[in-house]
Amino acid sequence: MTGFSAPAIWRKSSYSGDNGGNCVEVGDFGTAVAVRDSKNVHSGMLVFSRTAWSRFIADTRAGRYDLG
């Protein structure tokens, strides 16, 4: 990825199993956070500022995106 000084450290979702289901990976670029499809890692990624990612995680933990 261009614009970043170091390669990302990618982590697969803890909810992903080994059954070939839908999975995401989160990459830490230091100044930004990226999300990609773990089954198609070369298809692109969504990149977020660390501030936006932190807000998303906080909102998720607070249940703001729960559907039920």
C-alpha positions, 0 to 999 in steps of 0.5 A, a space after each residue: 500500500 502506498 503512503 504508509 512507511 511500514 507494512 501492516 500487521 494483519 489480524 483475522 477476526 476472532 469470530 472467523 472460523 476455519 470453515 471458509 465462511 465470510 472473514 475480515 482482517 484488520 491491518 494496523 498501519 500505525 497512522 491508519 487502520 484498514 479492513 480487507 476480505 481475508 479470502 481475497 486479500 488483493 482485492 482492496 481494503 477500506 482505510 480509516 483514520 485511527 480516530 474513526 476506527 476507535 469511534 467505530 469500535 467504541 460504538 460497536 461495544 456500546 451496542 449501537 449497531 445491534 440489529 435486534 
